[in-house]
Amino acid sequence: MEYVLFFWFAWMLWIVVTFLMQRTKRQAFLGAAILLLMIHAPMSLSLGVAEWSAGYGIIIVLACVWTGILPNAYKWKVIILAVALMLLYASFQLMVWYNPVIFLLGETWVPAAVLSFVTVFSHGHAESRYPLILLAFAFGELIAAVTVMPLTGNLYLADAFFYNTLSAVLTLLVCWHLLEQLAWKLVGMSNVKRSSGLPL
C-alpha cells in the first residue's frame, strides 16, 4: 500500500495529540483534523484537468487557520520561512522525476530529514513549526504540480509521496520537540541542584 507510512505516522500523531497534549479546544480541533485527513487522503477528486486528494483541502485550511491564530511575533516569520521551505519542497518533488543517486537512500526520508533539519534550525518557536510545515507542503505541492503540468498533461495534487513525506516530517518535529522539552527539564533540574549546593 502506498499510504502505509502516512497512516502509521498519522495514527501515532493522533495518539500524541489526543492523549499526551494538554486538553484545549485547539487540541480537540487538531485531533479531529488528523482523523479527517486520514479518512480523506486516499479519496481523489477530479475537475477538468485537475485531480487532487480530498485531504489536500483539509491541509490547506488547517495550515491557514493555524497560521492565522499565531501571535503576530511569529506569524510573519512563519509566512516568510514557509515561502523558502515551499520552494525547497517543490525542488525535492521535481528531483524525484530525475531520481538522482541521493534518492537511493529513500524518496521519503531524504526530503523529510532535510526539511525537518532546516525547519528546526531556522525557526526556534516549537509550536509554530507545525503550521510552517503545513503551509510549505501545501503550496510547495501546488508549485511542483504546476511546473510538471506540461509534462503530465494534468494537474495532480497530493499523491502518496506528499502524504508520506508530510507525516514523516511532522513525526520528526514532534520527536525533536519532545527531546527539547526533556533537555529543558534536565537543565532545570541540574540548575536547581547547583543552586541548592551553594553555600549561604
Helices and strands as residue ranges (DSSP letters): H 4-15, I 16-20, H 25-40, E 44-47, E 50-53, H 54-68, H 72-98, G 101-105, H 109-122, G 126-128, H 129-152, E 155-157, H 160-196
